[in-house]
Amino acid sequence: MNSLDEGLEETLTLHRLGMFTKIGESFKTTNCIENVNKLLAKHTDRVDRWHNSNQRQRWVGTTLLMVEPQLRKVKGLKHLQELPGVMKKDILKRKDSKKKRKAA
């Protein structure tokens, strides 16, 4: 039950933001992230030693470009550009709500 309580806020974020019907189909699970991580690992796990972080970033960038054609499109892609604005409004609303609680 504790693990459910810990993840409840993150689980309901798209609902709270009013974005679930628009982009929730693609983001209701972490499968899209796990798929990208698996494809990255397939190409980079054989590297025994990274010389520096620049080299690692180049490999990751190159690999992402290589695997991009294998990735599925996000359902509701046209609505994804709305998300940053909705998130900013939500953050401001929550900050305002905290200030009001502290003042009370």
N, C-alpha and C positions, 0 to 999 in steps of 0.2 A: 504494500500500500504506500510506503514511503516513496518508492520510485515513481509511482503514479502522481503523487503530490508534487514531487520535484519537477516533473516534466509537463505538468498540466498547463502552466502559463505558455510555454513554448508550443504545446500541442494546439492550443486554441488561438494562437496569434493571428492567423489568417482570418479566422472568424471575427475576432475583435476588431480587426482593421477593415472588415467588410469586403475582403478580397477573395474569400474562399471560393465563391461561385465563379470568379473570373480566372483565377490561376491555381486554385486548390487541387485540381485533378493531377497536375504534375508535381506539386510540392507537398502532398499530404503524407508522403513517406520520404525517407532519405535515399531511396533507390537511385535517383539521378546522380547524387553525389558519390554514392558507393560505386556506381558504374564507372564514373570518371576516374576515381581513385584506383579501381582495378585495372583499367586500361593504362593509367600512368605507371603503375607497378609493373605491369607486363613489360614495359620498355625500359624502366629505370632500375629495377631490382638487381640486375646483373652487375651494376656498377659497384665495385668494391670500395673505391675511395674517391670522394669528391675533393678536388684540389681547393676549391673555394666556393662561396655561395653564388658567385656569378656563373660558374660552370653549371651548378645545379639548376639555376634559373633558366639558363639557355636550354638545357636538356628538357626541363619541364615544359617550357614554351614550345620547343620544337615538337615534343611529343603531343602536346595539346593540338597543335596544328595538324599533325598526322592523323589523330584519332577523331578529329571534328566531324568528318563525313559519316562516322559510325554512330554518332550521337543522335538521339531523337529530338525533334523540335518540341519546345515547351508548348503545351496546350494553353491557349490564352496569351500567347506571346505579345499580342498588341496591347494587352492590359498591363504587362510587366513594367512598362515605363511609368505607370501611375504609382507604383509601389513606393519609390523614394519620397514623393510628396505626401502620401498617406502616412508613411512612417514618421516623417517629421511632424506632422500635425498631431499624431498620437503621442509622440514624445513630449511635445509642448503641453498637451492636454494633461498628461500624467504628472509633469513637473508642477503645473498649476494646481492640480488636485493635491499633491503633497504639501505645497505651500499653504493651502487652505486648511489642511488637517493640522499642520503644525501651529497655525495661527489660532485655531479653535481650542 
